[in-house]
Amino acid sequence: MSDDSSARTGATPANASANTSVSTPADAFEAQRRYLGSVAYRLLGSLTDAEDVLQEAWLRWRAADRSAVDDPRAYLTTVVTRLCYDLLGSARVRRESYFGEWLPEPLVSDEDTPAQRAELGESVSLALLAVLEQLTPAERAAFVLHDVFSVGFDEIAASLERTPDAARQLASRARRRVRAGGRRGPVDPAEHRQVVRAFAAATAGGDIRALLDVLDPDVVWHSDGGGIVSAGARPVFGADKVSRLVAGLARKFADTFGVAFALVNGEPGLLFHDADGTVGGVLALTVADGRITEAHIVVNPQKLTHVTRVTVTP
């Protein structure tokens, strides 16, 4: 797969003709809000930080000389990218002092349609967002803008104040590091759902043998409680240890939490909720060759405030 063609999607490029006739600064900004929020989330891995960036971008847009702006979408993409680039440096410092593993905030939805993908870019799994944490801010920005949103290198270069060749090299280096981090190719959604359902059934029954059947021998379990909720501070490696961990958690919380299916960052995953429907955990599962290779569970309540409550049937 070549550097220029990898991970291309139907996402609308930021320099494409995607502007509508608008009469006020607010109209122009709102026309791009979902797209800009999607860019910011993929750059930062945090919905909370992404909202802060959008607020600052709006203030800058309102104060800008808009008569000199030919393409609001491209202009705002540059503003958001620069804000995220600056924020990534301080975020890295905060995450280094975080208790246990820092995982991205999960993006939970009920459906993932072609229209949504065209507007919001390629779905970026929780596992991939975790790998992106290992990149430099410039590498991450170049990778996300080019490979996820199909932004051209001339525009990326302007956003990062680099040359187009330097931006191309950043994206290429990031892509190599992402591949080295274990990123797999896309999995058929039906197969992914089947594996997730098999895992859920085995978990509900506390069936270690069934769990071993659905877990890759080298599976890795990641958890994020943020020091607020009890969770492992380090990854758990291997099917034997992970199956016993999951079975133990199932026994401990069987009378406390129910399970619901949802899309987690565009892929089939699980929500764990109490009797009132309040979500207490979001689990994303990476699947390859019919087995789970990675699991990322977020139970830090500060990262779940945006997750919609589950409707519980009496």
VOLUM-483393 format. One record per atom (N, C-alpha, C, O): x, y, z. Coordinates in steps of 0.1 Angstrom, whole numbers, plus 5000, padded with zeros to 4 digits. Example, Ala and Ser with C-alpha at 12.3 -4.5 7.8 and 13.67 -1.06 7.14 Angstrom:
BEGIN
513249435078;512349555078;513249675078;514249675085;512849785071;513749895071;512950005079;513450115080;
REM end
This chain:
BEGIN
500949885000;500050005000;500950125000;501850145009;500750214991;501550334989;501250435000;500150435006;502150525003;501950635013;500750725009;500050765018;500550744996;499550844992;498150784992;497150854993;498050654990;496750594988;496250515000;495050475000;497050495011;496650415022;495550485030;495550605031;494550405034;493550445044;492650555038;492150645045;492550555024;491650665018;490250625020;489850505020;489350715022;487950695024;487150785015;487750865007;485850785017;484950875010;484851005017;484051085014;485751035027;485651165034;485951285024;486751275015;485151385027;485351505018;486651575022;486751615034;487551595012;488751665016;488451805021;487451865017;489351855030;489151985036;489152095025;488652205028;489852075014;489952185004;488952164993;488952224982;487952064995;486952044984;485952154985;485852224995;485152154975;484052254974;482952204983;481952134978;482952234996;481952175005;481252295013;480652265023;481352415008;480852525015;479452555009;479152544997;478552605018;477252635014;477052785016;477852855022;476052845010;475752985011;475353015025;474352965030;476053105032;475853135046;475753285047;476453355040;475053335057;474853475058;475553535071;475753655071;475853455080;476553505093;477753415096;477853305091;478653475104;479753395109;479353265116;479953155114;478253275123;477753145130;477353045120;477552925122;476653085110;476152995100;477352925093;477352805091;478353005090;479552945083;480252845092;480652735088;480352875105;480952785114;480152655117;480652545117;478852675119;477952565121;477952465110;477752345112;478152515098;478152435086;479252335086;479252225080;480352365093;481552285094;481752215108;482752145110;480852245117;481052205131;481352055133;482252015139;480451965127;480651825129;481951775123;482651695129;482251825111;483551795105;484751835114;485651755116;484751955118;485852015126;485951935140;487051905144;484751905146;484751825158;485351685156;486051635164;485051625144;485651495141;487151505139;487851415144;487651605133;489051625131;489751645145;490751575148;489151735153;489751755166;489751635175;490751605182;488651555175;488651435183;489751335179;490351275187;489951315166;490951215161;492351265164;493251185165;492451395164;493851455167;494151445182;495251435186;493151455191;493351465205;492951335213;493451315224;492051255208;491551135215;490751175227;490451085235;490251295227;489351345239;488251425233;488451525227;487051385236;485851465232;485751595240;485351695234;486151585252;486151705261;487151815255;486751935254;488351775252;489351865247;488951915233;489152025229;488251825225;487851865212;486751975213;486852065204;485951965222;484852075224;485552205228;485152315223;486552195236;487352325240;487952385228;487952505226;488552305219;489152345207;488152415198;488352525192;486952355196;485952415188;485452545193;485252635185;485352565206;484952695212;486052795209;485652905205;487352765210;488352865207;488452895192;488653005188;488152785184;488152805169;487052905165;487152985157;485852885172;484752975169;485153125173;484853215165;485753145184;486153275188;487053345178;486953455175;488053255173;488953315163;488253335150;488653435143;487353255146;486653275134;485753395134;485753475125;485153425146;484353545147;485153665146;484653775141;486353665151;487253785151;488053795138;488653905136;488053695129;488853705118;488353795107;487153835107;489153835098;488753915086;488253815076;489053765067;486953775076;486453675068;486353715053;486153625045;486453845050;486353885036;487653835029;487653825017;488653805036;489953755030;489953605029;490953545025;488953535034;488853385034;488153335022;486853355021;488853265013;488153215002;487453085005;486353054999;487953005014;487452865017;487352855032;488352815038;486152875038;486052865053;486452725058;487052715069;486052625051;486352485055;487952465057;488352415067;488652505047;490152495047;490652585058;491552545065;490152705059;490652805069;490452745083;491352745091;489252695086;488952645099;489652515102;490052485113;489952435092;490752315094;492152355099;492652285108;492752455093;494052505097;493952555111;494852525119;492952635115;492852685128;492752565138;493452565149;491852475136;491652365145;492952275146;493252235157;493552255135;494852175135;495852245144;496552175152;496052375143;497052445150;496752445165;497552425174;495452455168;495052455182;495252315188;495752305200;494952215181;495152075186;496652045187;497051985197;497452095178;498852075178;499452135190;500352075197;499052255194;499552315206;499052245219;499852225228;497852195218;497252125230;497951985232;498051945244;498351925221;498851785223;500151785231;500351685238;500951895231;502151895239;501851895254;502451815261;500851975258;500551985272;499751855276;499851815288;498951805267;498251685270;499151565273;498951485281;500251555265;501251455267;501851455281;501951355288;502051575286;502551595300;501551545310;501951475320;500251575308;499251535317;499151385317;498951315328;499151325306;498951175304;500151095310;499950985314;501351155310;502451085316;502351075331;502850975337;501551165338;501351155352;499951085355;499551085367;499251035345;497950975347;498150835354;499050765352;497150805363;497250685370;496850565361;495750565355;497750475359;497450355350;497550395336;498150495332;496950315327;496950345313;495950455310;494850465315;496350545301;495450645296;494950595282;495650565273;493650585282;492950545269;492150655264;491650735272;491950665251;491150775245;489650765250;489250655254;488950875250;487550875253;486750805242;486950835230;485950705245;485250625234;484150715228;483550795235;483950685215;482850755208;481850645205;482050555197;480650655212;479650555211;478450605203;478050715204;478050515194;476850545185;476050425182;476550315185;474850445177;474050335173;474250285159;473950165156;474650375150;474850335136;475950405130;476450515135;476450345119;477550405112;477250395097;477450295091;476650505091;476250495078;477250555068;478150625072;477150525055;478050575045;478050735045;479050795044;476850785048;476750935048;477550995060;478151095058;477450925071;478250965083;479750965080;480451055084;480150855074;481550835071;482050935061;483150985063;481250975052;481651075042;481851215049;482651295045;480951235059;481051365066;482151365077;482851465079;482251255084;483151255096;484451185093;485351185103;484751135082;485951065079;485950915083;485050865089;487150855080;487250715084;487050695099;487650765107;486350585102;486250555117;487650515122;488350445116;487950575133;489250545139;489050475152;488450525162;489450345153;489150265164;489850315177;490850385176;489350265188;490050305201;491450255201;492350315206;491650135195;493050075194;493950165186;495050185190;493450215175;494350295167;494550435174;495750485173;493550485180;493750615187;494850595198;495650685201;494850475205;495850445215;497250445209;498250495215;497350385197;498650385190;499050525186;500250555186;498150605182;498450745178;499050825189;499750925187;498850785202;499450845213;500950835213;501650915220;501450745206;502950725205;503650815195;504850825195;502850885187;503350965177;503651105182;503151145192;504551175175;504751315179;503451395174;502751345166;503251515180;502051595175;502051615160;501051605154;503251645154;503251675140;502951545132;502251555122;503551435136;503251305129;501751275130;501151235120;501151295142;499751265144;498851345135;497951305129;499151475135;498351565126;498451535112;497451535105;499651505107;499851475093;499151345089;498451335079;499251245098;498551115096;497051125095;496351085086;496551195106;495051205107;494551285095;493551245089;495151405092;494551485082;494651425068;493751425060;495751355065;495951295052;495251155051;494451135041;495451065060;494950935059;493550915063;492850825058;493050995072;491650985076;490751085069;489651045065;491251205066;490351305060;490751345046;490151435040;491751285040;492151305027;492551455024;492351495013;493151515034;493551655032;494951645024;495751565027;495051735015;496351745007;497551795015;497351855025;498751755010;499951785017;500251935017;500851985026;499752005007;499952155007;499252215018;499752305025;497952175021;497252225031;497752185045;497752265055;498152055046;498752015059;500052095062;500252125073;500852115052;502052195053;501752335059;502452385068;500652395054;500352525059;499852525073;500152615081;499152415077;498652405091;499752385100;499752435112;500852305096;501952275105;503152365103;504152355110;502952455094;504052555091;505352475087;506452495092;505152375078;506252295072;506152305057;505152365052;507052245050;506952235036;506152115032;505952025040;505552105020;504751985016;505551865017;505051755021;506851865013;507651745014;507851695028;507851575031;508051795037;508151765052;506851705057;506851605065;505751755053;504451705057;504251565052;503751475059;504651535039;504551405034;505451305042;505051195044;506651345045;507551265053;506951235067;507051125072;506351335073;505651315086;504651205085;504551115094;503751215075;502651115074;503250975071;502750885076;504250975063;504850845060;505550775072;505350665074;506250865080;506850805092;505750765102;505850665109;504650845103;503550805112;502950675108;502650585116;502750655095;502150535089;502950415093;502450305096;504250425091;505150315095;505050285110;505050165113;504950385118;504850355133;503550295136;503450215145;502450335129;501150285131;501150135128;500650055135;501750105116;501849965112;502649875122;502249765125;503749935127;504549865137;503849845150;504149755157;502849935152;502049925165;500949815164;500249805173;500949755152;499949635152;498649665145;497749585146;498549775138;497349805131;497049705120;497849675112;495849645121;495449545112;494549605101;494049715103;494249535090;493349575080;491949565085;491649515096;491049625077;489549625081;489049475082;489449395075;488149455092;487449335094;486049345089;485349445092;485549235083;484149245079;483249265091;483349195101;482349365091;481549405102;480749285108;480549275120;480249205099;479449085103;480248995112;479848935122;481548965107;482448885115;482748945128;482848875138;482949075128;483349145140;482149135150;482349105162;480949155146;479749145154;479649005160;479348985172;479948905152;479748765156;480748735167;480448665177;482048785166;483048765176;482648835189;482848775200;482148955188;481749035200;480648965207;480648955219;479648915199;478548845206;479048715212;478548675223;479948645206;480448515212;481248555225;481148485235;481948665225;482648705237;481648745248;481848705260;480548815244;479548855254;478948735260;478648725272;478548635252;477948515257;478848435267;478448385277;480148425263;481148355271;481348425284;481548365295;481348565283;481548645296;480348625305;480548605317;479148635299;477948615308;477948485315;477448475327;478448385309;478448255315;479648225323;479748115330;480648315323;481848295330;482548175325;483248105333;482448145312;482948025306;484348045301;484548105290;485348005309;486748025305;487047945292;487748005284;486547835290;486847755278;486347835266;487047845255;485047885267;484547955256;485248085253;485448135242;485748155264;486548275262;487848235255;488348315247;488448125259;489748095252;489548065237;490448095229;488348015234;488047995219;487948125211;488248125199;487548235218;487348365211;488548455212;488548555206;489448425221;490548515224;491848465216;492148345216;492548555210;493748525203;494748485214;494748545225;495648385212;496648345222;497448465228;497848455239;497648565219;498548675224;497648805226;498148915225;496448785230;495548895232;496048985243;496748945253;495849115242;496249215252;494949285257;494149335249;494849295271;493649365277;494149495283;495049495292;493549605278;493949735284;492749795291;491549775287;492949865303;491849915310;492250055316;493450085318;491250145317;491450275321;490350315331;489250335328;490850325344;489950365355;490350505360;489550565368;491450555356;491950685359;492150705374;492250815379;492250595382;492450605396;491150645403;491150655415;490050645396;488750675402;487950555404;487350535414;488050465394;487350335395;488450225394;489450245387;488350115401;489250015402;489449955388;488549905381;490749955383;491049895370;492549865370;493349925378;492949765362;494349735361;495249845357;494849925348;496349865364;497249975360;498149945349;498750035343;498249815345;499049775334;498249685325;497349615330;498749665312;498049575304;498149425309;499149395316;497249345305;497249205308;497449125295;496749155285;498449035295;498848975282;498548825283;498648755293;498048775271;497848625269;496448585272;495748635281;495948485264;494548445265;494248385279;493148395284;495148305285;494948245298;494648345308;493648335316;495548445310;495348555320;494148635317;493348675326;493848675305;492748755301;491448685304;490548745309;491348555300;490148485302;489748465317;488648475320;490748445325;490548435339;490148575345;489248585354;490748675340;490348815345;488948845341;488148885350;488548815329;487148845324;486148755332;485148815336;486448635334;485548545341;485348595355;484248585361;486448635361;486348685375;485548815376;484748835385;485748905367;484949025366;483448995364;482549055370;483248895356;481848865353;481148805366;479948845368;481848725373;481248675386;481048785396;480048795403;481948885396;481948985406;480749085403;480149135413;480549115390;479549215387;478349165380;477549245375;478149035381;476948975374;475649035378;474749055370;475549065391;474249115396;474249275396;473249335400;475249335391;475349485391;475149545378;474549645376;475749485367;475749545354;475149455344;475349335344;474449515335;473949455323;474849485311;475649575312;474649425300;475449445288;474549485276;473449425274;475049585268;474349625256;475349635245;476549665247;474849615233;475749625221;475649765215;474549825216;476749815210;476749945204;478049955195;478849865196;478050055187;479250085179;480250175188;479850275193;481450125190;482450205197;483450245187;484250165182;483550375185;484450425174;484250355161;485250325154;482950335158;482650275145;482750125144;482450075133;483050055154;483149915154;482349855165;482049915175;481849725163;480949665173;481749655186;482849605187;481049695197;481549685210;480449665220;479349635217;480849685233;479849655244;479849765254;480849835256;478649795259;478449885270;478049805282;477249715282;478549845294;478149785307;477449895315;477950005317;476249855319;475349955325;474649905338;474549785339;474249995346;473549955359;472049935356;471649955344;471249915366;469849885365;469050005360;468049995354;469650125362;469050255357;469450285343;468950385337;470350215337;470850245324;472050325323;472450365312;472550365334;473750445334;474950365330;475250255336;475750405320;476850335315;478050355324;478450465327;478650235328;479750235337;481050195330;482150195336;480950145318;482050095311;481850075296;480650045292;482850105288;482750085274;483850005269;485050025272;483549895262;484549795258;484749795243;483749765236;485849825237;486149805223;487049685221;488049665228;486749605211;487449485208;487949485194;487249505185;489249455193;489949445180;489949295176;490349215184;489549275164;489349135159;490249115147;490349195138;490848995146;491548955134;491448795133;491648725143;491248755121;491148605119;490148535129;490348425133;489048605132;487948545140;488248545154;487448485162;489248615159;489548615173;489848755178;490248845170;489748775191;490048905197;491548915200;492148835207;492149025194;493549045196;493849155206;494949155212;492949245208;493149355218;491749385223;490749385217;491749425236;490549475243;490949605250;491949615257;490049705248;490249835255;488949865262;487949895256;489049875276;487849905284;488050035291;489050045299;487150125290;487250255297;486150255307;484950245304;486550265320;485650275331;485750405339;485050425349;486750485335;486850615342;485550695339;485350735328;484850725349;483550795347;483650935341;482750985334;484850995342;485051125336;485151125321;484951215314;485451005316;485450985302;484150925296;484050895284;483150905304;481950845300;480750945301;479550895299;480951065305;479851155307;479051185294;477851225295;479651175283;478951195270;478251075265;477551085255;478450955271;477850835266;476350835270;475950845281;475450815260;474050815262;473650695271;474150585270;472750725280;472150615289;471550505280;470950535270;471650385285;471050265278;469550255283;469250275295;468650225274;467250205277;467150055283;467449965275;466750045295;466649915302;465149875301;464249945305;464949755296;463649695295;463249625308;464049535312;462149655314;461749595327;461649445325;461349375335;
REM end
